[in-house]
C-alpha cells in the first residue's frame, strides 16, 4: 500500500480540537452553560497538559503523555489526551513499526467514545494491513474491515466544507479525501485477499483506483491478482499502468522497468506478437482504468477464430477446401514426400472433388508491362501463397484480366513449393479467358 501520499496529509488532519491549547488554568471551570465544567486535578496536571501542547518532538511528547496518563489516569481531559496520543503515535508510526499497534489500540479506544471519528477510522484502515501483513488475525481483519467501511460511509460528512481546517487549502482538503478513500478501499481489498475472496479484492482495488488514480503500487497489486485469476487482458493493462505512470504515487524507476519488461514478455506470450502493445501502454499511461470494451485477443483465440473462418469457408467453397488441404500437407512434417507423390507434375486441381480451377487475387505482376510471373493470394488476398510463371511474357491483351487487385481463375501443373513462407508455384498454367502465347504445361490427371 503506498504510504507517501497518504502520510503527506496525515498530520495536518489530526483530530485534536484547536481550543485545547487555550484551556482554563488549573482549578478553573470551563465556561459553556450546559456543558459539564472541566477542571484540572491540580497545578501538576495543568503543567503536564501545557507541556504536551508545547512539545513539538513526538518522542518527547509521547513521554509527557505517558507521564500524564500514569499520574492522572482519570481526567476531565481524557478525550483530548487520547486525541494527542493518536496524533503523536501517528507521527511516530511512520518510521517506528513498534508504535503502530499502540496507535491502533488508541484509535479503538477513541471509537468507543466517538464511533464515527474519521481520523481513527482512517488510521486503522491505513496501518492495519501494515501490521497484519499476509497472515492477519481474524480480529485485526474485523477491525480493519469495520473501520474502512465506516470511513467510506462517513467520508462526505467528515470532509464537508465546514470541516475544512483554516490552515488547509480547499484543493488539499479534497485531495486528502480522495487519498483516504483510496486507502480505505485498499484496506478492504487486503481483508478480502486474506479471506481468499479475490472477486471482492478486485472490486475494491478498482474502486480505489477510480477514486484516486495516482496509485501505481495498487495497479501493480491488482495486476498480479488479475494475472493469477487468468484475467490476462485486464492484468496486462494494470502492469502497463504501473510501468508507465510517472506522476505522484509512481513507483521507483527500477521497479517500473521490471514491470515494463514483464509486460512486454507477457503481452507477446499472450497475443503471439507485439502488435498493439504500444497502444495499450499509451492508454495505461493516460488512465488508471482501461477504456470501455478493452480487450486483447490471445493467440489461442485468434487461432480458434481463424480456424472457424477457414472451416466455414471450406464448407462453402470446394476449391478453397482442396487448396487448403494441399497447403496443410505441404506445411506438415511430410511435406517433401507429399509434394513428390501427390502434387508435382499433376494437373491441379484437375477435376478433383469436382473442382476445375482455383481462384486468387493478383498481388503483383513482374515485369509490369510484359509479365512472366504473377503472384496471387488465395487464402488471404493480401498475402502471397501462389506464383504463376510463364515461359514467355503474357500478351498485352492478358493485362486486361491480369492486373493487381483483380481476381483470376487458373489451373495447371505444380512445379515447386516452399514450406516457410508457404508458396506453391505453377509453370505455364491455364487462365480461362486469357489467350496464352505458349501452350499450357500438361501433367498427370490422377491424384
C-alpha positions as a Markdown table, in Angstrom:
| # | Residue | x | y | z |
|---|---|---|---|---|
| 1 | Unk | 0.0 | 0.0 | 0.0 |
| 2 | Unk | 1.5 | 3.4 | -1.0 |
| 3 | Unk | 2.4 | 5.4 | 2.1 |
| 4 | Unk | 3.9 | 8.7 | 0.9 |
| 5 | Unk | 0.8 | 10.4 | -0.5 |
| 6 | Unk | -1.4 | 9.5 | 2.4 |
| 7 | Unk | 1.2 | 10.3 | 5.1 |
| 8 | Unk | 1.9 | 13.7 | 3.5 |
| 9 | Unk | -1.6 | 14.9 | 4.6 |
| 10 | Unk | -1.8 | 12.9 | 7.8 |
| 11 | Unk | -0.5 | 15.2 | 10.5 |
| 12 | Unk | -2.5 | 18.3 | 9.3 |
| 13 | Unk | -5.7 | 16.4 | 9.9 |
| 14 | Unk | -5.2 | 15.1 | 13.4 |
| 15 | Unk | -8.4 | 15.4 | 15.3 |
| 16 | Unk | -7.2 | 17.5 | 18.2 |
| 17 | Unk | -9.5 | 20.4 | 18.9 |
| 18 | Unk | -7.8 | 23.8 | 18.4 |
| 19 | Unk | -9.2 | 25.1 | 21.6 |
| 20 | Unk | -7.2 | 22.5 | 23.6 |
| 21 | Unk | -4.3 | 24.9 | 23.8 |
| 22 | Unk | -6.5 | 27.5 | 25.3 |
| 23 | Unk | -8.0 | 25.6 | 28.2 |
| 24 | Unk | -8.5 | 27.3 | 31.6 |
| 25 | Unk | -5.8 | 27.4 | 34.2 |
| 26 | Unk | -5.5 | 24.9 | 37.0 |
| 27 | Unk | -8.7 | 24.7 | 39.1 |
| 28 | Unk | -10.7 | 27.0 | 36.8 |
| 29 | Unk | -14.0 | 25.7 | 35.4 |
| 30 | Unk | -14.6 | 25.9 | 31.7 |
| 31 | Unk | -17.3 | 28.2 | 30.6 |
| 32 | Unk | -20.1 | 26.9 | 28.5 |
| 33 | Unk | -23.5 | 26.9 | 30.0 |
| 34 | Unk | -25.0 | 23.5 | 29.8 |
| 35 | Unk | -21.7 | 21.6 | 29.1 |
| 36 | Unk | -20.2 | 19.9 | 32.2 |
| 37 | Unk | -17.4 | 22.0 | 33.6 |
| 38 | Unk | -13.9 | 20.6 | 33.0 |
| 39 | Unk | -11.2 | 21.1 | 35.6 |
| 40 | Unk | -7.6 | 20.0 | 36.1 |
| 41 | Unk | -7.0 | 17.9 | 39.1 |
| 42 | Unk | -4.3 | 20.3 | 40.3 |
| 43 | Unk | -1.5 | 22.5 | 39.0 |
| 44 | Unk | 0.6 | 19.4 | 38.2 |
| 45 | Unk | -1.9 | 18.2 | 35.6 |
| 46 | Unk | -2.2 | 21.7 | 34.1 |
| 47 | Unk | 1.5 | 21.9 | 33.7 |
| 48 | Unk | 1.7 | 18.4 | 32.0 |
| 49 | Unk | -1.1 | 19.4 | 29.7 |
| 50 | Unk | 0.6 | 22.6 | 28.7 |
| 51 | Unk | 3.8 | 20.7 | 28.2 |
| 52 | Unk | 2.1 | 18.4 | 25.8 |
| 53 | Unk | 0.8 | 21.3 | 23.7 |
| 54 | Unk | 4.2 | 22.9 | 23.6 |
| 55 | Unk | 6.3 | 19.9 | 22.8 |
| 56 | Unk | 6.9 | 19.5 | 19.1 |
| 57 | Unk | 9.1 | 16.4 | 19.1 |
| 58 | Unk | 6.7 | 13.4 | 19.0 |
| 59 | Unk | 9.1 | 11.2 | 21.0 |
| 60 | Unk | 9.4 | 13.7 | 23.8 |
| 61 | Unk | 5.6 | 14.4 | 23.6 |
| 62 | Unk | 4.9 | 10.7 | 24.0 |
| 63 | Unk | 6.9 | 10.6 | 27.2 |
| 64 | Unk | 4.9 | 13.6 | 28.6 |
| 65 | Unk | 1.6 | 11.9 | 27.6 |
| 66 | Unk | 2.7 | 8.7 | 29.4 |
| 67 | Unk | 3.5 | 10.7 | 32.5 |
| 68 | Unk | 0.2 | 12.4 | 32.3 |
| 69 | Unk | -1.6 | 9.1 | 31.9 |
| 70 | Unk | 0.3 | 7.5 | 34.8 |
| 71 | Unk | -0.2 | 10.3 | 37.2 |
| 72 | Unk | -3.7 | 11.2 | 36.3 |
| 73 | Unk | -5.5 | 8.1 | 34.8 |
| 74 | Unk | -8.9 | 9.8 | 35.5 |
| 75 | Unk | -9.0 | 13.2 | 33.9 |
| 76 | Unk | -11.6 | 15.6 | 32.6 |
| 77 | Unk | -9.4 | 15.9 | 29.6 |
| 78 | Unk | -9.0 | 12.2 | 28.8 |
| 79 | Unk | -10.6 | 12.7 | 25.4 |
| 80 | Unk | -8.1 | 15.5 | 24.5 |
| 81 | Unk | -5.3 | 13.4 | 25.8 |
| 82 | Unk | -6.4 | 10.5 | 23.7 |
| 83 | Unk | -6.5 | 12.6 | 20.6 |
| 84 | Unk | -3.0 | 13.9 | 21.3 |
| 85 | Unk | -1.9 | 10.2 | 21.8 |
| 86 | Unk | -3.3 | 9.4 | 18.3 |
| 87 | Unk | -1.6 | 12.4 | 16.7 |
| 88 | Unk | 1.7 | 11.6 | 18.4 |
| 89 | Unk | 1.7 | 7.9 | 17.6 |
| 90 | Unk | 0.6 | 8.5 | 14.0 |
| 91 | Unk | 3.7 | 10.7 | 13.6 |
| 92 | Unk | 6.0 | 8.1 | 15.2 |
| 93 | Unk | 4.4 | 5.1 | 13.3 |
| 94 | Unk | 5.8 | 6.4 | 10.0 |
| 95 | Unk | 9.3 | 5.3 | 11.0 |
| 96 | Unk | 8.8 | 3.1 | 14.0 |
| 97 | Unk | 6.8 | 0.0 | 13.5 |
| 98 | Unk | 6.6 | -0.7 | 17.2 |
| 99 | Unk | 4.3 | 2.3 | 17.6 |
| 100 | Unk | 1.7 | 1.1 | 15.1 |
| 101 | Unk | -0.2 | -1.4 | 17.3 |
| 102 | Unk | -0.3 | 1.1 | 20.2 |
| 103 | Unk | -1.7 | 3.6 | 17.7 |
| 104 | Unk | -4.5 | 1.2 | 16.6 |
| 105 | Unk | -5.3 | 0.5 | 20.3 |
| 106 | Unk | -5.7 | 4.2 | 20.9 |
| 107 | Unk | -7.9 | 4.5 | 17.8 |
| 108 | Unk | -10.1 | 1.7 | 19.0 |
| 109 | Unk | -10.4 | 3.4 | 22.4 |
| 110 | Unk | -11.4 | 6.7 | 20.7 |
| 111 | Unk | -14.1 | 4.9 | 18.6 |
| 112 | Unk | -15.7 | 3.7 | 21.8 |
| 113 | Unk | -16.3 | 7.3 | 22.6 |
| 114 | Unk | -16.8 | 8.6 | 19.0 |
| 115 | Unk | -17.8 | 5.7 | 16.7 |
| 116 | Unk | -17.7 | 7.9 | 13.6 |
| 117 | Unk | -14.3 | 9.6 | 14.2 |
| 118 | Unk | -12.9 | 9.8 | 10.7 |
| 119 | Unk | -9.3 | 10.1 | 11.8 |
| 120 | Unk | -9.4 | 7.0 | 13.9 |
| 121 | Unk | -11.3 | 5.0 | 11.2 |
| 122 | Unk | -8.8 | 6.1 | 8.6 |
| 123 | Unk | -5.7 | 5.3 | 10.7 |
| 124 | Unk | -7.0 | 1.7 | 11.4 |
| 125 | Unk | -7.6 | 1.2 | 7.7 |
| 126 | Unk | -4.2 | 2.6 | 6.9 |
| 127 | Unk | -2.0 | 0.9 | 9.4 |
| 128 | Unk | -3.9 | -2.4 | 10.0 |
| 129 | Unk | -2.7 | -4.0 | 6.8 |
| 130 | Unk | 0.9 | -3.0 | 7.6 |
| 131 | Unk | 0.6 | -4.6 | 11.0 |
| 132 | Unk | -1.2 | -7.7 | 9.8 |
| 133 | Unk | 0.8 | -8.5 | 6.7 |
| 134 | Unk | -0.1 | -11.6 | 4.7 |
| 135 | Unk | -1.5 | -13.6 | 7.6 |
| 136 | Unk | -3.6 | -11.2 | 9.8 |
| 137 | Unk | -5.6 | -12.4 | 12.7 |
| 138 | Unk | -9.4 | -12.6 | 12.3 |
| 139 | Unk | -9.7 | -9.9 | 15.0 |
| 140 | Unk | -7.5 | -7.5 | 13.1 |
| 141 | Unk | -9.3 | -8.3 | 9.8 |
| 142 | Unk | -12.6 | -7.4 | 11.5 |
| 143 | Unk | -11.2 | -4.1 | 12.9 |
| 144 | Unk | -9.8 | -3.0 | 9.5 |
| 145 | Unk | -12.9 | -4.0 | 7.6 |
| 146 | Unk | -15.2 | -2.2 | 10.1 |
| 147 | Unk | -13.0 | 0.9 | 10.1 |
| 148 | Unk | -12.7 | 1.0 | 6.3 |
| 149 | Unk | -16.4 | 0.7 | 5.7 |
| 150 | Unk | -17.1 | 3.3 | 8.5 |
| 151 | Unk | -14.7 | 5.8 | 6.9 |
| 152 | Unk | -16.2 | 5.3 | 3.4 |
| 153 | Unk | -19.7 | 5.7 | 4.7 |
| 154 | Unk | -18.9 | 8.9 | 6.6 |
| 155 | Unk | -16.3 | 10.5 | 4.3 |
| 156 | Unk | -18.7 | 13.1 | 2.8 |
| 157 | Unk | -19.7 | 14.3 | 6.3 |
| 158 | Unk | -16.1 | 14.3 | 7.6 |
| 159 | Unk | -15.0 | 16.3 | 4.6 |
| 160 | Unk | -17.9 | 18.7 | 4.4 |
| 161 | Unk | -16.9 | 22.3 | 3.6 |
| 162 | Unk | -17.5 | 23.4 | 7.2 |
| 163 | Unk | -15.0 | 20.8 | 8.4 |
| 164 | Unk | -12.0 | 22.1 | 6.5 |
| 165 | Unk | -9.3 | 23.4 | 8.8 |
| 166 | Unk | -8.4 | 27.0 | 8.2 |
| 167 | Unk | -4.7 | 26.2 | 7.5 |
| 168 | Unk | -5.5 | 23.7 | 4.7 |
| 169 | Unk | -6.4 | 24.8 | 1.2 |
| 170 | Unk | -9.6 | 23.5 | -0.4 |
| 171 | Unk | -7.5 | 21.6 | -3.0 |
| 172 | Unk | -5.5 | 19.8 | -0.3 |
| 173 | Unk | -8.7 | 19.1 | 1.7 |
| 174 | Unk | -10.3 | 17.5 | -1.3 |
| 175 | Unk | -7.1 | 15.6 | -2.2 |
| 176 | Unk | -6.9 | 14.3 | 1.4 |
| 177 | Unk | -10.4 | 12.9 | 0.9 |
| 178 | Unk | -9.6 | 11.1 | -2.3 |
| 179 | Unk | -6.3 | 9.7 | -0.9 |
| 180 | Unk | -8.0 | 8.4 | 2.3 |
| 181 | Unk | -10.9 | 6.9 | 0.3 |
| 182 | Unk | -8.4 | 5.1 | -1.8 |
| 183 | Unk | -6.7 | 3.8 | 1.3 |
| 184 | Unk | -10.0 | 2.6 | 2.8 |
| 185 | Unk | -10.8 | 0.6 | -0.4 |
| 186 | Unk | -7.3 | -0.8 | -0.4 |
| 187 | Unk | -7.8 | -1.9 | 3.2 |
| 188 | Unk | -11.0 | -3.8 | 2.1 |
| 189 | Unk | -9.1 | -5.4 | -0.7 |
| 190 | Unk | -6.5 | -6.5 | 1.8 |
| 191 | Unk | -9.1 | -8.1 | 4.0 |
| 192 | Unk | -10.7 | -9.8 | 1.0 |
| 193 | Unk | -7.4 | -11.2 | -0.1 |
| 194 | Unk | -6.8 | -12.6 | 3.4 |
| 195 | Unk | -10.2 | -14.3 | 3.1 |
| 196 | Unk | -9.3 | -15.7 | -0.3 |
| 197 | Unk | -12.2 | -13.6 | -1.8 |
| 198 | Unk | -10.5 | -12.4 | -4.9 |
| 199 | Unk | -13.6 | -11.1 | -6.6 |
| 200 | Unk | -14.2 | -8.6 | -3.7 |
| 201 | Unk | -10.5 | -7.7 | -3.7 |
| 202 | Unk | -10.6 | -6.9 | -7.4 |
| 203 | Unk | -13.7 | -4.7 | -7.0 |
| 204 | Unk | -12.1 | -2.8 | -4.1 |
| 205 | Unk | -8.9 | -2.2 | -5.9 |
| 206 | Unk | -10.8 | -0.9 | -8.9 |
| 207 | Unk | -12.9 | 1.3 | -6.6 |
| 208 | Unk | -9.6 | 2.6 | -5.1 |
| 209 | Unk | -8.1 | 3.5 | -8.5 |
| 210 | Unk | -11.4 | 5.1 | -9.6 |
| 211 | Unk | -11.4 | 7.5 | -6.7 |
| 212 | Unk | -7.6 | 8.0 | -6.6 |
| 213 | Unk | -5.9 | 7.1 | -9.9 |
| 214 | Unk | -2.4 | 8.1 | -8.6 |
| 215 | Unk | -1.6 | 4.7 | -7.1 |
| 216 | Unk | 0.9 | 2.8 | -9.3 |
| 217 | Unk | 1.5 | 0.4 | -6.4 |
| 218 | Unk | -2.2 | -0.5 | -6.3 |
| 219 | Unk | -2.2 | -1.0 | -10.0 |
| 220 | Unk | 0.7 | -3.5 | -9.6 |
| 221 | Unk | -1.1 | -5.3 | -6.8 |
| 222 | Unk | -4.3 | -5.5 | -8.9 |
| 223 | Unk | -2.3 | -6.7 | -11.9 |
| 224 | Unk | -0.9 | -9.6 | -10.0 |
| 225 | Unk | -4.3 | -10.6 | -8.7 |
| 226 | Unk | -5.8 | -10.5 | -12.1 |
| 227 | Unk | -2.9 | -12.4 | -13.6 |
| 228 | Unk | -3.3 | -15.1 | -11.1 |
| 229 | Unk | -7.0 | -15.2 | -11.9 |
| 230 | Unk | -6.2 | -15.7 | -15.6 |
| 231 | Unk | -7.8 | -12.4 | -16.5 |
| 232 | Unk | -4.8 | -11.6 | -18.7 |
| 233 | Unk | -6.0 | -8.6 | -20.8 |
| 234 | Unk | -7.1 | -6.7 | -17.6 |
| 235 | Unk | -3.8 | -7.8 | -15.9 |
| 236 | Unk | -1.7 | -6.6 | -18.7 |
| 237 | Unk | -3.4 | -3.2 | -18.7 |
| 238 | Unk | -2.6 | -2.8 | -15.0 |
| 239 | Unk | 1.0 | -3.9 | -15.4 |
| 240 | Unk | 1.3 | -1.3 | -18.2 |
| 241 | Unk | -0.2 | 1.3 | -15.9 |
| 242 | Unk | 2.2 | 0.5 | -13.1 |
| 243 | Unk | 5.1 | 0.6 | -15.5 |
| 244 | Unk | 4.1 | 3.8 | -17.4 |
| 245 | Unk | 2.8 | 6.1 | -14.8 |
| 246 | Unk | 5.3 | 8.7 | -13.6 |
| 247 | Unk | 3.2 | 11.2 | -11.7 |
| 248 | Unk | 2.5 | 11.4 | -7.9 |
| 249 | Unk | 2.4 | 7.9 | -6.4 |
| 250 | Unk | 4.6 | 6.5 | -9.2 |
| 251 | Unk | 6.9 | 3.5 | -8.5 |
| 252 | Unk | 10.7 | 3.7 | -8.4 |
| 253 | Unk | 12.3 | 3.7 | -11.9 |
| 254 | Unk | 13.9 | 0.3 | -11.4 |
| 255 | Unk | 10.6 | -1.3 | -10.4 |
| 256 | Unk | 8.9 | 0.4 | -13.3 |
| 257 | Unk | 11.5 | -1.1 | -15.7 |
| 258 | Unk | 11.0 | -4.6 | -14.2 |
| 259 | Unk | 7.2 | -4.3 | -14.7 |
| 260 | Unk | 7.7 | -3.0 | -18.2 |
| 261 | Unk | 9.9 | -5.9 | -19.1 |
| 262 | Unk | 7.3 | -8.3 | -17.7 |
| 263 | Unk | 4.5 | -6.6 | -19.6 |
| 264 | Unk | 6.4 | -6.9 | -22.9 |
| 265 | Unk | 7.2 | -10.5 | -22.4 |
| 266 | Unk | 3.7 | -11.5 | -21.1 |
| 267 | Unk | 2.0 | -9.5 | -23.9 |
| 268 | Unk | 3.9 | -11.3 | -26.6 |
| 269 | Unk | 3.2 | -14.7 | -25.0 |
| 270 | Unk | -0.5 | -14.0 | -24.7 |
| 271 | Unk | -1.1 | -12.3 | -28.1 |
| 272 | Unk | 1.6 | -14.1 | -30.1 |
| 273 | Unk | 3.3 | -10.9 | -31.2 |
| 274 | Unk | 3.8 | -7.3 | -30.0 |
| 275 | Unk | 1.1 | -5.8 | -32.2 |
| 276 | Unk | -1.0 | -3.3 | -30.3 |
| 277 | Unk | 1.3 | -3.2 | -27.2 |
| 278 | Unk | 2.2 | 0.5 | -27.8 |
| 279 | Unk | -1.5 | 1.4 | -27.8 |
| 280 | Unk | -2.1 | -0.4 | -24.5 |
| 281 | Unk | 0.9 | 1.3 | -22.9 |
| 282 | Unk | -0.3 | 4.7 | -24.1 |
| 283 | Unk | -3.8 | 4.1 | -22.8 |
| 284 | Unk | -2.5 | 2.9 | -19.4 |
| 285 | Unk | -0.2 | 6.0 | -19.1 |
| 286 | Unk | -3.2 | 8.2 | -19.5 |
| 287 | Unk | -5.7 | 6.4 | -17.3 |
| 288 | Unk | -5.6 | 4.0 | -14.3 |
| 289 | Unk | -8.6 | 2.1 | -15.7 |
| 290 | Unk | -9.0 | 0.6 | -19.1 |
| 291 | Unk | -11.4 | 2.2 | -21.6 |
| 292 | Unk | -14.9 | 0.6 | -22.1 |
| 293 | Unk | -14.7 | -2.6 | -24.1 |
| 294 | Unk | -11.0 | -3.0 | -23.6 |
| 295 | Unk | -9.6 | -6.4 | -24.5 |
| 296 | Unk | -6.6 | -8.1 | -26.0 |
| 297 | Unk | -7.2 | -11.1 | -28.2 |
| 298 | Unk | -5.0 | -14.0 | -27.3 |
| 299 | Unk | -3.0 | -16.0 | -29.9 |
| 300 | Unk | -5.1 | -19.1 | -28.9 |
| 301 | Unk | -8.3 | -17.2 | -29.5 |
| 302 | Unk | -7.1 | -15.8 | -32.7 |
| 303 | Unk | -6.2 | -19.3 | -33.9 |
| 304 | Unk | -9.6 | -20.5 | -32.9 |
| 305 | Unk | -11.3 | -17.7 | -34.7 |
| 306 | Unk | -9.2 | -18.2 | -37.8 |
| 307 | Unk | -9.8 | -22.0 | -37.8 |
| 308 | Unk | -13.6 | -21.3 | -37.5 |
| 309 | Unk | -13.4 | -19.0 | -40.5 |
| 310 | Unk | -11.4 | -21.4 | -42.5 |
| 311 | Unk | -13.8 | -24.3 | -41.8 |
| 312 | Unk | -16.7 | -22.1 | -42.7 |
| 313 | Unk | -15.0 | -21.1 | -45.9 |
| 314 | Unk | -14.1 | -24.7 | -46.8 |
| 315 | Unk | -17.7 | -25.8 | -46.3 |
| 316 | Unk | -18.9 | -23.1 | -48.7 |
| 317 | Unk | -16.0 | -23.3 | -51.3 |
| 318 | Unk | -14.8 | -26.8 | -52.5 |
| 319 | Unk | -12.0 | -25.1 | -54.4 |
| 320 | Unk | -10.6 | -23.4 | -51.3 |
| 321 | Unk | -11.1 | -26.7 | -49.4 |
| 322 | Unk | -8.9 | -28.5 | -51.9 |
| 323 | Unk | -6.3 | -25.7 | -51.9 |
| 324 | Unk | -6.2 | -25.6 | -48.1 |
| 325 | Unk | -5.8 | -29.4 | -47.9 |
| 326 | Unk | -2.8 | -29.2 | -50.2 |
| 327 | Unk | -1.3 | -26.4 | -48.2 |
| 328 | Unk | -1.8 | -28.2 | -44.9 |
| 329 | Unk | 0.1 | -31.2 | -46.2 |
| 330 | Unk | 2.9 | -29.1 | -47.8 |
| 331 | Unk | 3.5 | -27.3 | -44.5 |
| 332 | Unk | 3.4 | -30.5 | -42.4 |
| 333 | Unk | 6.1 | -32.9 | -41.3 |
| 334 | Unk | 5.9 | -35.0 | -44.5 |
| 335 | Unk | 5.8 | -32.0 | -46.9 |
| 336 | Unk | 8.5 | -33.2 | -49.3 |
| 337 | Unk | 7.1 | -36.7 | -49.7 |
| 338 | Unk | 3.6 | -35.4 | -50.2 |
| 339 | Unk | 4.8 | -33.0 | -52.9 |
| 340 | Unk | 6.7 | -35.6 | -54.7 |
| 341 | Unk | 4.0 | -38.2 | -54.6 |
| 342 | Unk | 0.8 | -36.2 | -54.9 |
| 343 | Unk | 1.5 | -32.7 | -56.3 |
| 344 | Unk | 4.5 | -32.4 | -58.5 |
| 345 | Unk | 3.7 | -32.9 | -62.2 |
| 346 | Unk | 0.0 | -33.4 | -61.5 |
| 347 | Unk | -2.8 | -31.3 | -63.1 |
| 348 | Unk | -4.2 | -29.3 | -60.2 |
| 349 | Unk | -7.0 | -29.1 | -59.4 |
| 350 | Unk | -7.7 | -31.4 | -62.4 |
| 351 | Unk | -11.3 | -32.0 | -61.5 |
| 352 | Unk | -10.5 | -33.5 | -58.1 |
| 353 | Unk | -13.7 | -33.3 | -56.0 |
| 354 | Unk | -15.4 | -31.6 | -58.9 |
| 355 | Unk | -13.0 | -28.6 | -58.8 |
| 356 | Unk | -11.7 | -27.4 | -62.1 |
| 357 | Unk | -10.0 | -24.1 | -61.2 |
| 358 | Unk | -8.5 | -22.3 | -58.2 |
| 359 | Unk | -9.2 | -18.6 | -57.6 |
| 360 | Unk | -6.8 | -16.0 | -56.3 |
| 361 | Unk | -6.3 | -12.2 | -56.1 |
| 362 | Unk | -3.4 | -10.7 | -58.0 |
| 363 | Unk | -0.9 | -9.2 | -55.7 |
| 364 | Unk | 1.9 | -8.4 | -58.2 |
| 365 | Unk | 3.0 | -8.9 | -61.8 |
| 366 | Unk | 6.6 | -8.9 | -62.9 |
| 367 | Unk | 7.6 | -7.1 | -65.0 |
| 368 | Unk | 4.5 | -4.9 | -65.1 |
| 369 | Unk | 4.4 | -4.3 | -68.9 |
| 370 | Unk | 5.3 | -7.8 | -70.1 |
| 371 | Unk | 4.7 | -10.1 | -67.2 |
| 372 | Unk | 6.1 | -13.6 | -67.0 |
| 373 | Unk | 5.4 | -14.0 | -63.3 |
| 374 | Unk | 2.1 | -13.4 | -61.4 |
| 375 | Unk | 1.9 | -13.7 | -57.6 |
| 376 | Unk | -1.5 | -14.4 | -56.1 |
| 377 | Unk | -3.1 | -14.5 | -52.7 |
| 378 | Unk | -5.6 | -17.4 | -52.5 |
| 379 | Unk | -6.1 | -18.0 | -48.7 |
| 380 | Unk | -5.7 | -14.3 | -48.0 |
| 381 | Unk | -5.9 | -11.7 | -50.9 |
| 382 | Unk | -3.1 | -9.7 | -49.2 |
| 383 | Unk | -0.7 | -12.5 | -48.5 |
| 384 | Unk | 1.1 | -14.3 | -51.4 |
| 385 | Unk | 0.8 | -18.1 | -51.4 |
| 386 | Unk | 0.8 | -18.9 | -55.1 |
| 387 | Unk | 3.1 | -18.0 | -58.0 |
| 388 | Unk | 2.3 | -18.5 | -61.7 |
| 389 | Unk | 5.3 | -18.5 | -64.0 |
| 390 | Unk | 5.3 | -18.4 | -67.8 |
| 391 | Unk | 7.9 | -19.4 | -70.3 |
| 392 | Unk | 7.2 | -16.2 | -72.3 |
| 393 | Unk | 5.7 | -12.9 | -71.5 |
| 394 | Unk | 1.9 | -12.8 | -71.4 |
| 395 | Unk | 0.4 | -10.8 | -74.3 |
| 396 | Unk | -0.8 | -7.3 | -73.8 |
| 397 | Unk | -4.4 | -8.5 | -74.1 |
| 398 | Unk | -3.9 | -10.6 | -71.0 |
| 399 | Unk | -3.3 | -7.4 | -68.9 |
| 400 | Unk | -6.9 | -6.5 | -69.2 |
| 401 | Unk | -7.7 | -9.5 | -67.0 |
| 402 | Unk | -4.5 | -10.0 | -65.0 |
| 403 | Unk | -3.9 | -6.8 | -63.0 |
| 404 | Unk | -3.1 | -6.1 | -59.4 |
| 405 | Unk | -6.2 | -6.4 | -57.3 |
| 406 | Unk | -8.2 | -8.4 | -59.8 |
| 407 | Unk | -9.4 | -12.0 | -59.1 |
| 408 | Unk | -8.5 | -14.7 | -61.6 |
| 409 | Unk | -9.1 | -18.4 | -62.0 |
| 410 | Unk | -6.4 | -20.8 | -63.0 |
| 411 | Unk | -5.3 | -24.4 | -63.2 |
| 412 | Unk | -2.1 | -26.1 | -64.1 |
| 413 | Unk | 0.9 | -28.2 | -63.1 |
| 414 | Unk | 2.7 | -27.6 | -59.8 |
| 415 | Unk | 6.4 | -27.0 | -60.4 |
| 416 | Unk | 7.8 | -26.3 | -56.9 |
| 417 | Unk | 7.0 | -25.2 | -53.4 |
| 418 | Unk | 8.5 | -23.6 | -50.3 |
| 419 | Unk | 7.3 | -24.5 | -46.9 |
| 420 | Unk | 8.0 | -21.3 | -44.9 |
| 421 | Unk | 6.9 | -18.9 | -46.1 |
| 422 | Unk | 4.5 | -21.1 | -48.0 |
| 423 | Unk | 4.4 | -20.7 | -51.7 |
| 424 | Unk | 3.2 | -23.1 | -54.4 |
| 425 | Unk | 4.5 | -22.4 | -57.9 |
| 426 | Unk | 2.8 | -23.4 | -61.2 |
| 427 | Unk | 4.6 | -23.5 | -64.6 |
| 428 | Unk | 2.6 | -22.2 | -67.7 |
| 429 | Unk | -0.8 | -22.6 | -66.1 |
| 430 | Unk | -4.1 | -22.1 | -67.9 |
| 431 | Unk | -6.1 | -19.0 | -67.1 |
| 432 | Unk | -9.7 | -19.2 | -68.5 |
| 433 | Unk | -10.5 | -16.3 | -70.8 |
| 434 | Unk | -6.8 | -15.4 | -71.4 |
| 435 | Unk | -5.1 | -16.3 | -74.7 |
| 436 | Unk | -1.6 | -17.6 | -74.0 |
| 437 | Unk | 1.4 | -17.1 | -76.3 |
| 438 | Unk | 2.6 | -20.6 | -75.3 |
| 439 | Unk | 0.8 | -23.8 | -74.7 |
| 440 | Unk | -0.1 | -24.6 | -71.2 |
| 441 | Unk | 2.0 | -27.3 | -69.5 |
| 442 | Unk | 0.1 | -30.5 | -69.0 |
| 443 | Unk | 0.6 | -33.1 | -66.4 |
| 444 | Unk | -0.8 | -36.3 | -64.9 |
| 445 | Unk | -4.5 | -36.2 | -64.2 |
| 446 | Unk | -4.6 | -38.8 | -61.5 |
| 447 | Unk | -4.3 | -37.5 | -58.0 |
